[in-house]
Amino acid sequence: MVDVSQHELVPEHSVLEEEILEDVLDEYDIDRTDLPKIKRTDKALPDEAEVGDVIKIVRNSRTTDQAVVYRLVVE
C-alpha cells in the first residue's frame, strides 16, 4: 500500500494552530469559512486533521521559492 501523503510531489500539509490562524484571518480580513475548502477524506491531509481545522499547505514555487495557502477541512 502506498502512502500518498509521503509522495515527493505532494506539498507539505500541516494543521494550523489557533493562535496563528487568528493572525492569518486578521491579516486577510476574512472569516474561517471564507477560506477554500479541502475534504477530510483527502489523502494528503495529516491524520490528526479534523473537520473545522485549517490546513497550511506549503508548495514549491518558481517565482517565490515557496507559496503558502490555507484550506478549511470540511466533511
N, C-alpha and C positions, 0 to 999 in steps of 0.2 A: 504494500500500500504506500502511495506517495503522499507526503505531507506538503500540500500546495503552498501553505504559508511560509515554508522554508525555501521555496524555489528562488533562484537568483533574480528572476525578473519581477517578482512580487515586491513592491516597495515596503518599507518598514511601517507597520501599523502598531500604534500604542494607545492605550486608554488615557485620556487627558484627565489630570487631577482637577477637582472642582475649583481650587484657588486659581489655577492657571486658566481654566475655562472662563471664569468671570472676567479676567483681564482681556482675553481674546474677544469675548462678546462685547465688552466695553469699547475696545479698540475699533471694532467694525460697526458698533452701534446697532446690534441685532439681538434677537432672542434665539434661544437654543433651537426652537422649531423652524427658524429661518435657514438653518444650515441644510446643505444637501444631505440626502439620506443614504444609508447603507443597511442592507438586510442582515439580521442576526445570523442567518444561515450562510453568509458569505464565508468561504473557506479561508480567506486571508485574515479574518479577524482573530485577535488574541482569544484564547479560551476563556479568560475572565471577563470579556466584554458582555454586557447585559443591555437589554432594551432601555433606552434613555441615556446611555453613556455617549460621550463624544469621543471620536477616534481621531487621532492626529496621524496623518499619512505623510511621510517624507519621501519624495520622489527625486531621482536624479533629473537635472535639467541642463540642457545645452547652454542656455542663456544666463541662468542664475546659479549654477552649480547644484543647488537644491531648491525644490519647490515644496512648500508645506501647505496642505489642505486639511480641512476638517469635515467630518461626516457624523451625523446623528444616527445612532443604531436604532432601527425600527424592527418590528416583528415580521 
